[in-house]
Amino acid sequence: MAWPGRFDFDGNMRTQVVIIGAGPAGLLLSHLLAADGVESVVLETRSREYVLARIRAGILEHSSVELLTDVGLGERLARESMPHRGIYLHTPEQRTHLDFVDLVGHGIHVYGQTDLTRDLVDARVRGGQQLVYEVTGTALHDIDTARPYVTFVDADGAARRIDADVVVGCDGSFGPSRQAVPDPRTWERTYPYAWLGVLADVAPSTDELIYAWHPDGFAMHSMRSAAVSRLYLQVPPGTDIAEWSDDRIWTALAARLGHGRDGWTLTPGPITEKSVLPMRGFVAAPMRHGRLFLAGDAAHIVPPTGAKGLNLAIADVARLAPALGALLRGDGALAAAYSDTALARVWRCQHFSWWMTTMLHVTDDPFDAQLQLAQLRWVASSEAGARGLAENYTGLPLR
Ligand SMILES: Cc1cc2nc3c(=O)[nH]c(=O)nc-3n(C[C@H](O)[C@H](O)[C@H](O)COP(=O)(O)OP(=O)(O)OC[C@H]3O[C@@H](n4cnc5c(N)ncnc54)[C@H](O)[C@@H]3O)c2cc1C
């Protein structure tokens, strides 16, 4: 691999901001910093092909779409994303459409994280920014000082060092950055269920996402494009994917989503990808230590029910980029406030994700089931209940 940086004779380099991790948080942060005249280098442990093919989230809040459009990343998004006015809530007793546009004035966009990642990588390449793949042994040093640095081994096996003014950990929940914060406070919630997620080469059977409560367990019908559906089933944690044949998956989806009821039908198709996703809530604080800042999954994880993981990563860096720009120009006020202001949004999203998750996922407790149905009836019939869901789902303003 050709090294894209500017080395001195030792094979080392210097930049303003080293970003660890080329997920949505790291890539977007690099883009936002470049727009503010701040130089950065993104280090990524995976290959370019792996990063571009990774399948994860797919729902963008209204505020995320606005931000991406404002910073020049809206062209393909506007052309290829699927705007949605709202969602359907299904229970065996009712099927309700919540129209977010009527309720709060805007909807959401379905746009695969894979597509967003491609836009971000393309923008980095077009902007001449440095994105280094296949690094190993990433280690952070001197983050308590104004001259932190990061060491790693590049794809050719050479030991490298980058000196910087700031290091940002965007390396997800298993990266080294969070471990570099001494004595963080952490909060964790492990949910007693998991999601079996599938991608299927079949046109979506619905015009809007369906969230379904069913005594057998939660199910969700989402989509990635006019020809590709994304569907989920609640399964027990630790489920072996081998136990779920394609037939079993489609049968369970049909039952839980309500195939045949009120004339609605689910069309099955070839399943191209299957995975089991654990459901976890996690927060680490503070999101800053010295010259190290954390953003996205490096600092927090939410269960996917509220579609907040990707959007929170975007919200973090939308707040962090101007704070770093100001810090590097000598004004540290926004950087000092970053952790607290970011965590306020994190906890709001954590609460919403918990609320959606516990309302929709079935437990063994019949009392819980009645509470869930009562809550769903309220959301479906009360404008105040529906508006609360709509406001949180479509995203609170970023600023
Ligand atoms: C399997 C899975 C499925 C998901 N599905 C959904 C969903 O359906 N809906 C939803 O809303 N959210 C979902 N999420 C969550 C969402 O994808 C994340 O919240 C989002 O990707 C966060 O972006 P990020 O940039 O903070 O972290 P990530 O996307 O995790 O990016 C972190 C990057 O850091 C890199 N990295 C790690 N260690 C190092 C290192 N030592 N050196 C350099 N680079 C490193 C990783 O390879 C990765 O590229 C899912 C997450 C997972 C893991």
The ligand as a Tripos MOL2 file, in Angstrom:
@<TRIPOS>MOLECULE
LIG
   53    58     1     0     0
SMALL
NO_CHARGES

@<TRIPOS>ATOM
      1 C1        -23.5870   -5.4810   13.5900 C.3       1 LIG1
      2 C2        -24.1870   -4.1260   13.8260 C.ar      1 LIG1
      3 C3        -25.4640   -3.8280   13.3290 C.ar      1 LIG1
      4 C4        -26.0360   -2.5830   13.5710 C.ar      1 LIG1
      5 N1        -27.2840   -2.3200   13.1160 N.ar      1 LIG1
      6 C5        -27.8640   -1.1310   13.4060 C.ar      1 LIG1
      7 C6        -29.1710   -0.8300   12.9990 C.ar      1 LIG1
      8 O1        -29.8540   -1.6540   12.3900 O.2       1 LIG1
      9 N2        -29.6890    0.4020   13.3140 N.ar      1 LIG1
     10 C7        -28.9500    1.3550   13.9880 C.ar      1 LIG1
     11 O2        -29.4050    2.4800   14.2320 O.2       1 LIG1
     12 N3        -27.7000    1.1030   14.3710 N.ar      1 LIG1
     13 C8        -27.1470   -0.1090   14.1030 C.ar      1 LIG1
     14 N4        -25.8920   -0.3560   14.4980 N.ar      1 LIG1
     15 C9        -25.1610    0.7360   15.1610 C.3       1 LIG1
     16 C10       -24.4990    1.7050   14.1690 C.3       1 LIG1
     17 O3        -24.0370    1.0080   13.0440 O.3       1 LIG1
     18 C11       -23.3710    2.3900   14.9000 C.3       1 LIG1
     19 O4        -23.9470    3.1460   15.9540 O.3       1 LIG1
     20 C12       -22.5320    3.3050   14.0190 C.3       1 LIG1
     21 O5        -21.8040    2.5270   13.0860 O.3       1 LIG1
     22 C13       -21.5710    4.1130   14.8800 C.3       1 LIG1
     23 O6        -20.5980    4.6930   14.0830 O.3       1 LIG1
     24 P1        -19.1180    4.9000   14.6450 P.3       1 LIG1
     25 O7        -18.3800    5.5670   13.5490 O.co2     1 LIG1
     26 O8        -19.1770    5.5360   15.9690 O.co2     1 LIG1
     27 O9        -18.5560    3.4280   14.9300 O.3       1 LIG1
     28 P2        -18.2540    2.2380   13.9020 P.3       1 LIG1
     29 O10       -19.1810    2.2950   12.7400 O.co2     1 LIG1
     30 O11       -18.2130    1.0000   14.7190 O.co2     1 LIG1
     31 O12       -16.7960    2.5580   13.3660 O.3       1 LIG1
     32 C14       -15.6630    2.3590   14.1610 C.3       1 LIG1
     33 C15       -14.4750    2.1440   13.2310 C.3       1 LIG1
     34 O13       -13.2810    2.0640   13.9840 O.3       1 LIG1
     35 C16       -12.4860    1.0280   13.4520 C.3       1 LIG1
     36 N5        -11.5300    0.5960   14.4630 N.ar      1 LIG1
     37 C17       -11.7570   -0.2010   15.5480 C.ar      1 LIG1
     38 N6        -10.6250   -0.3950   16.2330 N.ar      1 LIG1
     39 C18        -9.6580    0.3260   15.5820 C.ar      1 LIG1
     40 C19        -8.2640    0.5070   15.8120 C.ar      1 LIG1
     41 N7         -7.6350   -0.0910   16.8440 N.pl3     1 LIG1
     42 N8         -7.5510    1.2940   14.9590 N.ar      1 LIG1
     43 C20        -8.1750    1.8800   13.9040 C.ar      1 LIG1
     44 N9         -9.4870    1.7220   13.6330 N.ar      1 LIG1
     45 C21       -10.2310    0.9510   14.4730 C.ar      1 LIG1
     46 C22       -13.5230   -0.0300   13.0570 C.3       1 LIG1
     47 O14       -12.9990   -0.9680   12.1390 O.3       1 LIG1
     48 C23       -14.5970    0.8480   12.4560 C.3       1 LIG1
     49 O15       -14.3940    1.0860   11.0880 O.3       1 LIG1
     50 C24       -25.3140   -1.6000   14.2870 C.ar      1 LIG1
     51 C25       -24.0370   -1.8920   14.7670 C.ar      1 LIG1
     52 C26       -23.4840   -3.1470   14.5650 C.ar      1 LIG1
     53 C27       -22.1160   -3.4290   15.1370 C.3       1 LIG1
@<TRIPOS>BOND
     1     1     2 1
     2     2     3 ar
     3     2    52 ar
     4     3     4 ar
     5     4     5 ar
     6     4    50 ar
     7     5     6 ar
     8     6     7 ar
     9     6    13 1
    10     7     8 2
    11     7     9 ar
    12     9    10 ar
    13    10    11 2
    14    10    12 ar
    15    12    13 ar
    16    13    14 ar
    17    14    15 1
    18    14    50 ar
    19    15    16 1
    20    16    17 1
    21    16    18 1
    22    18    19 1
    23    18    20 1
    24    20    21 1
    25    20    22 1
    26    22    23 1
    27    23    24 1
    28    24    25 2
    29    24    26 1
    30    24    27 1
    31    27    28 1
    32    28    29 2
    33    28    30 1
    34    28    31 1
    35    31    32 1
    36    32    33 1
    37    33    34 1
    38    33    48 1
    39    34    35 1
    40    35    36 1
    41    35    46 1
    42    36    37 ar
    43    36    45 ar
    44    37    38 ar
    45    38    39 ar
    46    39    40 ar
    47    39    45 ar
    48    40    41 1
    49    40    42 ar
    50    42    43 ar
    51    43    44 ar
    52    44    45 ar
    53    46    47 1
    54    46    48 1
    55    48    49 1
    56    50    51 ar
    57    51    52 ar
    58    52    53 1
@<TRIPOS>SUBSTRUCTURE
     1 LIG1         1 GROUP 0 **** ****
